[in-house]
């Protein structure tokens, strides 16, 4: 304890601000927000198909587009958060937008005149007589759906960063807690997702969609209220301009100075004076990668330097600003190499639900609803996250001295390996499921096979472990590596991997169907070749992991520039992390 008292930190200067107490509000809001969002992600296809009279294909595509848009729009929310609003204000503003979306859908679901007469109430022989939704009804539907997507995107971009801001990365004690923060954030998100796919799905099935949307509306509204209740405890970021603008200035300045020779020493480059960041950019050391960008910070000594344009932000940038740009460029291959894992996750989620419908889902007299099957991997995550955080990380920390136990890129890599294994296991399980259907002459039967749905647990538990490593590793990696002025943007970049995974999942299925001659075209899993598809995904995952290894070995971690006092305190802090961890 004496060691920890000797370390000067922001937390000690502001004893009532930040820390775990402030993060608790973020945990709660993340869980509630996820509960509402995920419940609609797994069950909206039923609403579109049964109540809005969409075709099954259009229903699935609309849900996929909704999910992908919500993740991709987080880039817009991040831009506003880093440029104009604090992360707290961004969460409140976009949370209100989300409430409006749920309210709009609740009103439409309650009043039948705002919907077409549902085809689910029409005999199958008369389905061709079902009326389609008119323009006004579609406007209400899409307005509500995409207000939810927009609102959720802003919360996704700003909320994880708001929680991480409550811990000081430079304090060894708080750095260790910061690593745990992302683990427990996933834990709370998992609890929220479980409630969404069980409690809210049950409400929509038994009480009606107006009740389901209404509960989501009230829940997110209460989450916003809860977030504001913690206002007095938060450490706040101060927006200092757009990181996208700073990055653009570097590229423009480098292009303008393209004819200048590359400098050999940093003394002829422009740098911020002092130890405080300027315009949201930390003081960073010069790195050897992407040297062509260094031209943006060349100080001119000829006649041209006397003109005002030569010293403008579009002609001269600091070394730190250039390095911030290099960080973003270095991040892109990392995020691209994780997209395929999220494509596999999208396939596993959709096809696993279809597999479960053909299997025995009964537990004594209770039958598990098909959309609630994702609760199985979530249960595994609830069990595995505390083991990872409380057992694996402390043991690994003793060997590595790293607060998070292992490096973020190592953690992501382990997750990608586990993802590959889960695809192979899924292929084996599907082969067994098909063999059971053949053995019992049930290939064309609509009755459930004499095979428990818990066979799917093998692939689920492995993929749950993969998510713990990769998803949390990505969030931790992008937050740690980004500068203080682009934390929300970095969170959005990590979420964009999920967006691209959802958008490419349908493309992958279409391409595989065409190339293979229809592996997944029979609308009957017992006749389809889903096991072949899983094996193909496993093989492609191996290739993707090879690409990731190249990207990870090439990546250079951010190097903050330390003054003499910082350097001394940093050396003293090494090896003392364990003593500061509660």
TORVEX-484261 format. One record per residue: x negated, y, z negated of N, C-alpha, C in turn; residue in one letter. Coordinates in steps of 0.05 Angstrom, whole numbers, plus 5000, padded with zeros to 4 digits. Example, Ala and Ser with C-alpha at 12.3 -4.5 7.8 and 13.67 -1.06 7.14 Angstrom:
<sites>
473648864844475449104844473649344844A;474349554858472749794857474250014843S;
</sites>
This chain:
<sites>
498449765000500050005000498350255000X;496050244987494250474987493250555014X;492750355031491950395059493950565073X;496550485070498750625084498950905075X;498450965050498651245040496551425052X;494251305059492051465070492451545098X;494451435112494751485140496751715144X;495851935156497552165162499352105185X;501852105181503752045202506052245202X;507352245225509752415228511852335208X;512052075203514151975184513752085156X;511152125148510652235122511152535121X;510752675143511352955145514453005145X;515952805155518852825156520052585143X;519952575116520752325102523652255105X;525352445112528252385115529052345144X;527052345162527752315190526552055201X;528051935219527051695233527051445215X;525551245224525350995210527650805215X;527550585200529550375204532450475198X;532750655178535350755171536650885195X;535151045210536251175234536750975256X;535050775258535350575279537850405275X;538850375250541150215244543650315259X;543850585262546050695277545850605307X;543450605317543050525345543750235349X;542850065330543549775331546549735334X;548049875316550949835315552249925341X;551450165351552550275376551950095399X;549449985400548649805422550449555423X;550949445399552649205397555449255406X;556649475397559449545405559649605435X;557749765445557849835473557549585491X;555749395483555449145498557948975497X;559148965473561648805470563748885491X;564149145494566149245513565249195542X;562749245548561849225575561748935585X;560548755569560248475577562948335579X;564848395562567448265564568748315591X;568348555601569448625627567748505650X;565148485645563448365665564048075671X;564947925650565547635654568447585661X;570247775656573147715660574547895679X;573348115688574748295707575448155732X;573947955740574647805764577547685762X;578347615738581047505734583047725737X;582447965727584248195730584548285759X;582348295773582448375802584048165818X;583647915812584847705828587847665821X;588447655795591047595786592947825783X;591848065779593648295774593448515796X;591148535809590948735831591048615858X;591448345859591848195884589448215904X;587048225892584648205909584247915916X;582847865939582047585945579947505925X;579447245923577447145904574647245911X;574047255937571447365946571147655939X;573247815945573148095940573048155910X;574447985894574348015865571547975854X;570147765863567447705854565547925863X;565848015888564048225899564448485884X;566948555877567448805863566248795835X;566348565822565148545795562148565797X;560948435817558048445821557148735826X;558648875843558049155849558249325825X;560349275809560749425784558349395765X;557549145761555249095743552749215754X;552149165779549749275791549649575791X;551949705796552049995796551550105768X;552649975747552250065720549350065713X;547849865721544949855715543350045732X;544150075757542650245775543050545769X;545450615761546050895754544650995729X;543450805714541850885691539551065698X;538651055724536651235733537651525732X;540151565739541451835738541651925709X;542651745691542751815663540051885651X;538051735659535351785650534352055659X;534952135684534152395694535252615677X;537852595671539152805655537952815627X;537452575616536452555588533652675586X;531852615604529152715603528953015611X;530853105627530553375639532253585625X;534753525618536553725608537553675580X;538253425573539453365547537453205531X;537953205505536453015488537752735492X;536352535482537452265485540052235469X;540152365447542652355430544952475445X;544652705457546752845472547652675496X;545652555509546252385533548052155525X;547452025502549051795493551951885487X;552252115474554952215467556452285492X;555252435511556552525535557452285552X;555652095557556351875574558151675560X;557951665533559851505518562751605521X;563151865521565751975526566751915554X;565051925574565751845601566751555602X;565351385587566151105586568851065573X;569451215552572051205539574251275558X;573751485574575751575594576351345614X;574251205623574550985641576250755630X;575750675605577350465592580250565588X;580550815581583250925577584850915603X;583550985625584850975651585750695659X;584050495654584750225660586950115642X;586850205616588950115597591650225606X;591750475615594350595624595350435649X;593550375668594350235692595349955685X;593949815667594749545659597449545644X;598049765630600549775614602949835631X;602750005650605050085667604949935693X;606949765697607049585720607249745747X;608449985745608750135770606050245781X;604050235764601350315773599750085785X;601049845786599749605797601649475817X;600449325836602249165853603448935837X;605748825848606848595834604848365835X;604048265812601848065811602447805825X;600547715841600847465856600947225837X;599947255813599947025795602746935787X;604647115791607447055785608946945809X;607546915832608846825856607946535862X;609746355870608946085877606846085898X;604945885897602745875915603645865944X;605945755949606945745977607746015988X;608146215970608946475979606746685975X;604246595971602046785966601646975989X;602346896013601947076036603847306035X;605947296018607847516016607047715995X;604847675980604047855959603248125971X;604048335958603348595967600548685957X;599248835974596548935966596949195950X;594949265934594949515920594849745939X;596449955934596450195952594150375944X;593750595959591450775955591450895927X;593850975918593951095891593150905870X;594050655872593350445852590450385853X;589350365877586450315880584750545869X;585750795873584351025863584151015832X;586350945819586250925790584350695782X;584550465796582850235789579950305792X;579150395816576350455820575350695804X;577150885799576451105781575751015753X;577350835742576850735716574350555715X;574150375735571850195735569150345737X;569050545755566450675759565950905739X;568050995725567551165702566151005680X;567050755677565750575657562850525666X;562450465691559750415701557950655697X;558950895703557351145699556751185670X;558851165653558451215624556551015612X;556850765619555150555608552250595617X;551850695642549150735652547550935635X;548951155628547551365612546851265584X;548651105573548150995546545850795548X;545750635569543550445572540850585575X;540850805589538350945593537251085568X;539051195552538251365530538251225503X;540051045498540350925472537850765462X;536750585479534350445469532050635463X;531750845479529551035474530151195449X;532651265444533351415419532551255395X;533150995395532350825373529350795370X;527950765393525050735392523650995383X;524951225389523851485380523651515350X;525051345336525051365306522551245294X;520751135310518251015300515951145315X;513851195300511451325310509551115321X;509051125348507250925360504350945350X;503551185340500751225332500251135303X;502351075288502050975261502050675261X;499950535252499850245253502250105241X;503250215218505550095205508050125223X;508550365233510950405249510650275276X;508250245286507850115312508749825310X;508149695287509049415283512149405282X;513349595268516249605265517549665292X;516149835308517249895335517449645352X;515549475350515649225365518049055356X;518449045330520748895319523349025327X;523349285330525749435337526949325363X;525349275383526449175408527548895405X;526348725388527348465382530148475369X;530348645349532948665335535048815351X;534148985370536049115388537348895406X;535748705416536848485432538648315414X;537948275389539548125370542348245368X;542448515364545048645362546648645388X;545148675410546448665436547648385440X;546248175431547247905434549747865417X;549847975393552247955376554548085391X;554048325402556148475416557148315440X;555248185455556048025478557747785470X;557047655448558547435438561447515431X;561747735417564447835411565947905437X;564548005457565848075482566947835496X;565347615498566147385514567947195498X;568347255473570247085457572647245448X;572247445431574447595419575947755441X;574547915457575948075477577047915500X;575647695507576747525528579347395518X;579447315492581847205480584147405481X;583547655475585547865475586747895503X;585047905523586047945551587747705560X;586947465551588447225558591147195544X;591247285518593547235502595247475495X;594047715494595447955487595948135511X;594448105532594748265556592448445561X;592048525586589848695594590048975583X;592449075578592649345567591549345539X;592049135523590849115497587749085498X;586748925517583948895520582449155527X;583449295547582249555554582649755532X;584949745518585349925496583449885473X;582849625466580949575445578149665453X;577449625479574849725488574650035485X;576850175492576950465491576550555462X;577950435443577750515415575050445404X;573950205411571450115401569150295409X;569050375435566950545445567250825432X;569750915429570251175416569151175387X;569650955373568650935346565550915346X;564450785366561450775368560251055371X;561551225387560551495390560651645364X;562951605350563251735323561051635304X;560551375305558451265288555751375294X;555151415320552551525328552251805318X;554351965319554152245309553852255278X;554852045265554552045235551652025227X;549951905244547151885238545452125247X;546752335256545352555268543252675250X;543752695224541952815206539352655201X;539452395209537152225204535252195228X;536152285252534552235276532152415280X;530152305293528052465305528852515334X;528752755343529752825370527452885389X;527852805414525952885435526953145446X;525053305456525653565468525253545498X;527353565514526953545543525053755553X;523153685570521153875580520953865610X;523153855624523153855653523253575664X;523753565690524253305703521653165708X;521352905699518952755706518852695736X;521152675749521152635778519952885792X;520553115782519353365793516353365790X;515353285766512453275761511153075780X;512452845783511352645801511252745830X;513352875839513452985866511253195870X;510853355850508753565852505953435856X;505453215843502853075846502552975875X;504552855886504352755914503952985934X;505453205929505253435947502553565945X;501553595920498953725916496753545927X;496953285924494853105934494853115965X;497153135977497353156006496153426016X;496753636002495653906009492553906007X;491453755988488653755983487253515996X;488653396015487653146027484953166040X;484153406048481553446062479353506043X;479953546017477853595997476453335989X;473853335985472453095977473353005949X;473452745944474152645918471852705898X;472552815874470552875855469452625841X;466952635832465752415818466052435788X;466352675778466652715749469252865744X;470352835720472852965713472553265706X;470053355704469653635697470653825718X;470853735743471853915764474853875769X;476053735751478953695752480353855731X;482853925737484354095719485653915697X;485253995672486453845650487654045629X;489553945614490754105593488654155571X;488554395561486654455540487954405513X;486454305494487554245468488553965466X;490053905444490853635440493853595441X;495353815448498253795449499153755478X;501253585482502353545509503653795520X;503753815545504954045559506853945580X;509354055580511353975600511953675598X;511953575574512753295570510553095577X;508153185584506053005592503952985570X;503252745561501152705541498452755553X;496452785536493752815545492752525552X;492252475577491452205586488652215599X;487151995596484551965608484851905638X;482851985653482851925681482251635686X;483651505705483151225712482251205741X;481150975748479950945774481950865796X;484350775788486250695808487550935822X;488350895847489751095863488151365863X;485651345869483951585868484851805887X;486351735908487251945927489052145912X;490452055891492152245876490552445859X;487952375854486252565838485852835853X;486252835879485953085894487953295885X;490153205872492153395863491153565840X;489053475827488053625803485353755808X;484453775834481853895840481954195837X;480154295821479954595818478354705841X;479454875857478054995880476255215871X;473955225884472055435877471455625900X;472755565923472255745947474255975947X;474356115970475956355972478956285969X;479656055978482455975977483555965949X;481755915930482655885902483556155891X;482856375904483756635894486656695900X;487856545918490756595924492456465903X;494856585899496656475878497656205885X;497956145911499055885919497255655912X;494655715910492655505904492855415875X;494155575858494355505830497255445822X;499055435841501855365835502155075828X;504454995816504854715808504954525831X;505454625856505554445879502854435893X;500854565881498154555893496054465873X;496554495847494654425826496154295803X;495354055796496553905774494353825754X;495153765730493153675710492553385714X;490253295702489553015703491752845690X;492852945668494952795654497452765671X;498052975686500352955704499852755726X;497452745736496652555757496852265745X;495852235721495851975708498651885702X;500452065695503251995691504451885717X;503752005739504651905765503551635771X;500951595764499751335769501051115752X;501951185728503350995711505850895725X;507451085736509951005749509350825773X;507250895789506550745813505650465804X;504150445782503250185773505550015762X;507650145752509950005741511549865762X;511649975786513449875807513049585814X;510549495818510149205824511049025801X;510749125776511548965753514548925753X;516049145758518949125758519948955782X;518548975805519348825828518948525824X;516848455809516248175804518148045783X;519848205770521748095751524648095763X;524948205787527648205799528647925804X;526847755814527747485821528747325797X;527547375773528547245749531447325744X;532047585748534847675743536747575765X;535647525789537247395809538047115800X;536046975789536546705779538546715756X;538346915739540146935716543046985726X;543347145747546047195758547146935770X;545546775783546446525794547146325772X;545446325751545946145729548546205715X;549146465712551646555698554046475715X;554046535741556446485757556846185762X;554846045771555145765777555545595752X;554345675730554745525705557645535696X;558945755699561845775692563445585710X;562745575736564145385754563545095746X;561045045739560344775730561944695705X;562144885686563544825661566544755665X;567744875685570544825691571044535699X;568944405711569244125720568543935697X;567744035674566743865652568643875628X;568143705609569743685585569043915566X;570844105563570344345547571644335520X;572644105512574244085487572344025463X;573044165441571844105415574144025397X;574543765394576943655382579443755397X;581143925384583544015398583244285411X;580844405409580444675420578844655446X;579844795466578444795492577045065496X;574545065502572945305506573845435533X;574645695533575345825558572945845576X;573345815602571145835621569446085619X;570746325618569146575616567546595590X;568246425570566846445544564346265543X;563746115564561445935565558846085559X;558446345568555946485562555346515532X;557346455515556846465486554846255478X;554546045493552645835486549745935486X;548746065508546046175506545746395486X;547946545481547846765462547546655433X;548746425428548346295402545446215398X;544246105419541446035418539746285413X;540346505426538846745422538946845393X;541346835382541646925354539846765335X;539446505342537746335325534846375331X;534146425357531346435365530046715359X;531546935361530347195358529147225330X;530447155308529147185282526647005279X;526746765292524346595291522046725305X;522646845328520546985344519347215327X;521147375316520347625303518947575276X;519947375261519047335234516947115231X;516646945251514746725249512546755271X;513446765296511446765318509747025318X;511047255316509647515317507547545295X;508247495269506147515248503847325252X;504347085261502146895265500346995288X;501647075310500147165333498547425326X;499747595309498447845302495847795287X;495747585271493347515256491047455274X;491547335297489447265316488747485335X;490747645343490247855364489848135352X;491048185329490848465318492748655332X;494448555350496348715365498948725349X;500148965344502548995328504848805338X;505048775365507248605375506548315378X;504148235368503247965369501747895394X;502947945417501647915443502248155459X;500748205480501148425498503848395513X;505048625520507648625533507548465559X;505448495574505348355600505048055596X;503647975575503547685569506347585561X;507747735546510447655538512347625562X;512147815580513847805605513147555621X;510547495623509647265638510647005626X;510546975600511646735587514646705593X;516046925593518946915600519446825629X;517746905647517946825675517446525678X;515546415663515046135663517445975653X;518546075631520845935619523245955638X;523546175652525746205672525445995693X;523045945703522545735723523245465712X;522445405688523145145675526145115673X;527545325666530445305663531845245689X;530745345711531945285737531544985744X;529244885737528644595743530444425725X;530844495700532544345682535444365692X;536344595702539044635713539444445737X;537444405753537644225776537943935767X;536443855746536743585736539443535724X;540443735708543143705696545243685717X;545043855738547043845760547043585775X;544643475779544443205792545942995775X;545543015749546942825731549942865732X;550843115732553643175733554943055758X;553643095781554642985806554742675805X;552742555793552642265791554942155774X;555742315754557942235737560542245753X;560842455770563242485787563442255807X;561242165817561141945837561741675822X;560541635799560841395784563741345776X;565241555770567941535760569941595782X;569041605808570841655830572441915827X;571142125818572442375812571342605829X;570142535852568942745869570942955878X;573442865884575443055893577643095872X;577143015848579143045827578843325814X;581243425806581243685792581043645762X;581143405752580943345723578043375714X;577643455689574943475679573443215677X;570943215683569242975683568842885654X;568342625650567742525623564842595616X;564242845616561542945610561843205595X;560643225572560943465554559643705567X;560943935563559944195573557244265560X;556744145537554244205522551844095536X;552143935557549843865574548544115585X;550144315590549044575601547344715580X;547444625555545844755535542844735539X;541944525553539044495558537944725574X;539344795596538345015613538845285598X;541045295582541745545568539645615547X;538745415532536845475510534245565522X;533345445544530845535556531045815568X;533245865581533646135593534046345571X;535246265548535446455526532746535516X;530946335514528146395506526846575527X;527346525552526146685574527046975571X;529547025564530547295561529347435537X;528947285515527647405492524847505499X;523447355514520747435522520747655543X;522247615565521947795588523548045584X;526148035577527748275575526748465553X;526148355529525048525508522248615515X;520748435528518048515536518048745555X;519948745574520148965593520849225579X;522849215561523649465547521249575531X;519949395516517649475500515349585518X;514849445540512749525559513249805571X;515649845581516150105595516350335575X;517250285551517350495531514450565522X;512850365517510150415507508350545528X;508650465553506850555574507650835585X;510150905582511051165593510151395575X;509951635586509351865570511751965555X;511352145536513552235519515752375535X;515052485559517052625575518552455595X;518152185594519552015613520451745601X;520951755574521751515560524451405571X;526351575575528951485585528751375614X;527051515630526651425657525451145657X;523551095639522350825638524350615630X;526150675612528250485604530050425629X;530650635644532350605667530950435688X;528350465691526850295710527050005702X;526849945676527049665668529949555673X;531949715669534749625674535149595704X;533749745721534149725750533349445760X;531649305745531049035753533548855752X;535148895731537648755729539548825752X;539649085759541349185780540649045807X;538049045813537148925838537648625837X;537448495814538048215812540948155818X;542748315808545648275814546248325844X;545048545855545648605883544548395902X;542248275895541048085913542147805910X;543547755888544547485882546447385904X;548347555912550147475933548747445960X;546647605965545147585990543647315990X;542547235968541046985966542946745973X;545346755961547246535966547946525996X;548546756008549246766036547046666054X;544546756048542246666065541846366062X;541946266037541445976033543645816047X;546045906046548245766059547845746089X;546945966101546445966130544145796138X;541945816123539545666130539845376125X;541245306103541545016095543844876110X;545545036123547844906136550144866118X;550245016095552545016078552244856052X;550044886038549644756012551844825992X;552845075993554745175974557345265987X;558145136009560345236025562845066023X;562944856006565144666005567344745986X;566844955969568745025947569344785929X;567544595928567744365911564944295902X;564344355876561644305866560744015868X;562743835867562043555869561043475897X;561743635917560743575944558543775953X;558443995939556244185945553544075936X;551444215944548744135936547544355918X;548944405896547944605877545244525865X;544844265861542344175850540044245869X;540444215895538344295914537844595912X;539944755909539745045907538045115882X;538644985860537045035835534144965839X;533644735853530844665858529444875875X;530844985895529745195912529045445895X;530945515877530445745860527945695842X;527745455832525345385815522745415831X;522745315856520345345872519745635879X;521845785885521346075891520446215866X;521346125842520446255817517546205812X;516445975820513645925818512046115835X;512946155860511646355878511746635866X;514146695855514446965843512647005819X;512246785803510446805780507546855789X;506746735812504146785823503747075830X;505947195842505847475849505647645824X;507147565803507047715778504247715766X;502847475767500147465755498247655769X;498547675795496847875810497448155801X;500048225798500848495790499848555761X;500148355743499448395715496448425712X;494848265726491948275724490948535736X;492348645755491548895768492349145751X;494349115734495449345718493349435698X;493149695695491349815675493149965655X;492849895629494550015608493850315605X;495850465596495550755592493350805571X;491751015576489551085558489951375549X;491051415525491251685515488451795508X;488152055512485552175506485552265477X;483552155462483452215433481352435428X;482152615409480052805400478452655379X;476452785368474552645350475952545325X;477852705313479152625289480952385294X;482352395317484152165324482551915328X;480151945340478551705346477551575320X;476851745300475951635274478251495260X;480551625259482851505246483751255260X;483451245287484251015302482550775295X;479850825291478050615284478550515256X;479350695238479950615210482450445209X;484250515227486850375227486650085237X;484650025254484449765265483849555243X;485249335244485049125224486649175199X;488049405198489649465174492649435180X;493349345203496149325211497649135192X;496348915185497648715169498248825141X;496448995131496849105104499149295103X;499849415126501949615127504649505133X;504749245141507249125150508749015125X;511149095121512748995098513548705103X;
</sites>
